Amino acid sequence: MIVRIELLQKTDGLDSEEFSRRWLARPAELAAQLPGLLRHEQNHVIDHAQRGIDYQRGPEQPDGISMFWFDDEAAMLAAFASDAGRALAEAMANCCGSRRVLTIDQIEVITPATDRPRIKRMSTLRRRADQSPNLFRHEWRDEHARLVKRIGGVRGYRQNHVLAREAPVGQPVDHAVWPIDGIVELWFDDAAGLDAAFASPQGATLMMHAREFIAEITTFLVERHVVV
């Protein structure tokens, strides 16, 4: 399975409410028609605060984070080259001033709980300059995942490892142009649960380990909408 993540900036002059309304309308309808699409979620950013942690923050300020799941890269490329994919791109221009794309290898460490509403925090990560992509991936996938599992109150945890970047959409770039190495998805019962998780001894140990391989963690609270 492969995941396409788009970081979206709303069109100049749109407020957050109008951006969300437009994004949930025609683009959602067209996205659901993409051939080969397995799942699609919209994550509407509602808070850009550095929630739960005291850490160097990067420059990312998205208004929305879109996620598309496919069986493989060929299916993903075919979907966005289709009539529905081209129509979707045109519809997105009605609400987005810019779109940047990450191709992702996703690891679901803790399956998100769905028995009641949760809050979701997403974060972009940039690795330390002394960490190669392979070292970064090893530390995050293995040791960091193990430490997250020890924290109480975490109701879901996904790692999204970056394989390729387009900035803007359709223009491949390397790490030097867009230095982002991963996106984190974390679920909690509520904001108090988020704060308590990172304030715990286990949370402190987790962030000590983060400093060994992560240069920046930039967090957002999002409102999640499942389209497909």
MOVEN-V683597 format. One line per field, one symbol per residue. phi: phi as a letter, one per 20 degrees, with the letter a starting at -180 (. if undefined). psi: psi as a letter, one per 30 degrees, with the letter a starting at -180 (. if undefined). Layout:
phi->???
psi->???
This chain:
phi->.ccdddeddffgneefffgfffffeggfffgfeffnfebbcddefdbdfefncdbgdeefcfebcdccdcfbfffffffeefgfffffgfffffcdebcccdecdeceecfgfcfagcecddbeccfffedfgffgfffffefffffffeefnedrbcddefdbccbfgndfceffececdacdccdcfaffffffffefgffffgfffgffbdeccddbecdeceec
psi->klkkkkkkklkkfkleeeeeeeefceeeeeeffkkfkelkkkjjkfkglikfljlkkafkhlfljkkkkleleeeeeeeffleeeeeeeeeffffkflkkkkkkjkjjejkkkgflkllkkkkkkkllfgkleeeeeeeeedeeeeeeffkkfkgkjkkjkkelkkjakfjklaeeeiikflkkkkkleleeeeeeeffleeeeeefeeefffkekjjlkkljkjje.
